[in-house]
Amino acid sequence: MSKTKPNAARIAATEPLTAHRPADPMAACNVCGQLAEKGLQLYVECDERDRPLPQPGSLLFIGIGHGACSKAVTAHPRLYVDSQGLPGSFPKLCGPCVLRDGLSCNHKKLKANGGPGLVVTREPGFMGMICSRGRGGCHDLNKDRAFVKCEGRCTLRLVASGAGA
């Protein structure tokens, strides 16, 4: 059974799934609000013409293994596409980092913050692209490799001790 794509007016009129995200979207699944014990999968919300919207406001985090939440994303009139994230929103790295502010990274080495650059490593895998004629086009083999290490990741916050403690 094939599903007919809704028209642009219907998509624009439908409330996006990102409308009710928690204050910290990386704390739990953004659809059901439950903790994501297996981690989070990141999606980017698209406009009524299926173009990805600007980040970070368009990011939607879904719990891995949350079948009903994944179905809600697929059934929604608005398109949500897989994403690996940007510094501050990498699902496997940035959640517990104390240098994260919302969905942004405040590390002094990050180029966006005026630094020389922050090294972020992807999981090992084959690097390259497969291109074919017709509908398939090109497929970037790197896009499915998750970011697994960040040189600036810091999960411990230093707390000043009081006098006499």
N, C-alpha and C positions, 0 to 999 in steps of 0.2 A: 504494500500500500504506500503510495507516494503522497507526501505532505505538500500542499501548495504553499508557496511563500506568501506571507501577508503583504499587502501593499504598503508603501512608504507612510501614508497617512495613519494607518492602523498601528504601525510600528512606533511612530512618533507619539501617538496618543497613549500607548501602553507604558505604565510605570516601570522603569528599569529596575533590575534586581539590586543594583547598587544604591537605590534610594533609602534602604533601611539597614545599611552596613553598621556594625558596631563602631564605637569611637576608635578602637584599635582593630582594624580589619584583619590583622595577622594573628589575633588572639584565638579566633574560632572560625568555624564555617560561617560564611556570610549569608547563607540561605536559611539554615536551621538554627544557628547560634550555638551548636554543640561543639565541644572540644574536638579537635581533629587529631586523634592519637597516632594515625599513620602519616600525618603531615598534611600540607595544603597544596592544592593545584591552583595555579593562577590563570585567570581569564581576563581579557580586555573587552570591555563593552564597545559595541559598534553603533554608529548612528543609523538612521532609517535607510541609508544608502549602502550599508554594510562596510563603512569605512571606520577603522579604529578611532575612538575618541581620545583626546589628550589624557595622558596619565598625570598624576596618580588618581584623579577623581573617577576614572573609568575602570579601575582594577577591582576584580571580584575574586575572592578566595573561597574555594570549595574544599571541604574535607575529602581526602583521598579515601575511597571506600564508602562514601555517602551516596549510595545508589539513587535514592529519591531526590537528593539535591542535584545530582548530575542530570537526572531526567528533567527536573525543573528548568535547568539551564538550556537543555536541548529543546524543550517544548516552548520556551519563551519566544514571542514574536521577534524580539531583538536578537541579533547575532552576537555571540560571545566567542572569541577566538582564544586558543591556547597562547600563553606567553611564558617566557622565562623570567620576566621582570627586569627591573633596573636597580642600580644601587639604592638600597633602602627598602626594596620590595622583593628581593629574591626569597622565595618561600622556604628553602632549606637553610638559608644563612642568616637573614636579617631579623627574623622574629625576636629572638632573645638578645640581640645586640644593643648595648646601651648607647651606641652612637646613632641609632635610628631615631628619627623624630617624625612620627606619623609614618609616612611611606617615603621619606627622604633620608639620605645618608649625610651625616654631619662630619665625617672623617676629614681631617685636614689634608690628607694626601689625595683626596678625590679631585679630579680635574675641575669638576663643576664648582668646587669650593676654592679654587685657586691653587690647588696642589699639583705636584708633578705627575700624579696618577696612582691609582690603587690597583694592585694586582688581585684579580679575581679569577679562579681556576675552574674550568669545567671538568666534569667526569671524563675519564678516558673514552676514546671511541674513534671511529673512522672519520677523518676530516674530508670534506668534499661536497660536491653537488652532483645530482643526477638530473640531466635535462633530456626531455623527450618532446617530440612534436605532438601537436594536438592538445587535448584538454589538460593533460598532466603538467605541462610546462616544466619548470625547474623545481627541484626539492632540495633544500639545504639540509644536509645530513647533520650539521652542527646544531641546528635549532632544537633538537630533541635531547641534547646532552645538557643535563642540569648543572648549575653552578654549585660547586661543593666546597670551595675554600676561598676565604677572603683574608688577605694579610692584615687587615685592620679590624677584624671581628673581635669584639670585646664583650664578654657576657658577665663580667664581674664589675660592680660599681664600688669604687672606693668610698668609704664613709669615714669622716673624721671622728675620732673618738673624743669623748668629753673629758675634761680635766678630772683626774682622780679615778678614771675608769679602769 
